[in-house]
Amino acid sequence: YQRRVRGLEMVEGVFAPEACMLAARKVAAASGDARRALDICRHALDVAEREGCKQVGSIHIQKAITSMYQSVKTKAVTQATLYQKLFLKAVLGVFRRKGVEEAVYMEVYEVFTSLCQFQGIFAPPSLHVQALCGELGTARVLLVEEGPLTLHTHIRLNCSQEDLVFALKESD
């Protein structure tokens, strides 16, 4: 026990209180996953060390978040159209409902049309939504089964669900 306490005394003050709060708030707003907050803090510590700082501040947390979530896929999500974002939300909804990280286009399309109705916007016909799905596949946000896109085409994410949720929240 005393060894652990001595170890904690060595790291006391490494993180400014506002830095910890910023990391916790960002993660709570997106996924609530404590592991994600720890990843952000770990990256922020690396940033602070590279800059020669002895304490991790909010600026280091913000830089860590930016570097972690500025991948090509994340940028594609944040720059996606409203319908593309709704399609991605529909993919997440199917994954969560089924408990499996793979969906069939028809299932996603049904959830997509429900989301459009809920938002009070026109739900485009399936052929237009298939094109949206193809665009997200081309952007490598989705992994779409090879071949022509049909109602039975299998769809997977090309990133973690947590990263997608975070990117969608950041773009709203």
C-alpha positions, -999 to +999 in steps of 0.1 A: +000+000+000+027+025+010+046+018-023+015+027-043+011+059-022+047+069-028+042+062-065+012+085-066+031+112-048+056+112-077+029+119-103+009+144-082+006+177-100+015+163-135-020+170-147-036+204-141-071+199-127-087+218-156-069+194-181-084+164-164-119+180-165-115+188-202-106+152-211-135+139-189-160+163-205-150+156-240-152+118-235-184+120-216-200+140-244-191+114-270-189+079-256-184+079-218-157+053-222-130+058-194-104+041-216-109+068-242-102+094-215-071+076-204-059+074-241-064+112-244-044+118-212-016+095-223-013+114-256-015+147-238+014+137-216+034+128-247+026+162-262+036+180-230+069+160-228+077+169-264+072+206-256+093+203-225+065+211-201+064+197-166+026+198-163-001+188-187-026+216-192-058+221-212-038+230-243-021+197-243-054+178-239-068+198-268-038+191-290-040+154-281-077+153-290-070+170-323-042+147-332-061+116-322-093+125-341-079+142-372-075+110-392-087+108-428-118+088-417-127+113-390-124+142-414-146+124-439-172+120-412-171+156-400-173+168-436-201+143-446-235+155-457-265+153-434-278+122-452-244+105-449-243+113-412-278+099-408-267+068-427-238+063-403-260+068-373-283+041-388-253+018-391-245+024-354-282+018-345-282-016-363-249-026-347-262-018-312-295-035-317-280-067-331-249-067-309-228-075-340-205-051-359-219-061-393-252-051-410-271-058-441-279-027-462-317-034-460-316-032-422-296+000-423-319+015-449-350+008-427-333+025-397-322+054-420-357+061-432-369+061-396-342+086-386-352+108-416-389+107-405-379+115-369-358+145-381-388+156-403-368+154-435-375+136-468-361+101-469-345+095-503-353+064-523-331+033-518-310+039-549-299+073-537-291+059-503-271+031-519-251+058-536-245+074-502-233+041-489-210+037-518-195+072-512-189+063-475-172+031-488-150+051-512-141+074-483-131+043-464-154+051-435-174+020-443-163-014-455-188-024-481-190-059-495-175-062-530-198-063-560-229-045-568-246-028-539-279-046-532-304-049-504-283-079-491-249-062-492-229-065-459-216-033-443-190-028-416-173+002-401-137+009-409-131+025-375-143+018-340-178+027-330-164+051-303-144+070-329-174+073-352-196+085-323-170+110-313-166+123-349-204+126-353-207+145-321-178+168-331-195+176-364-229+185-349 
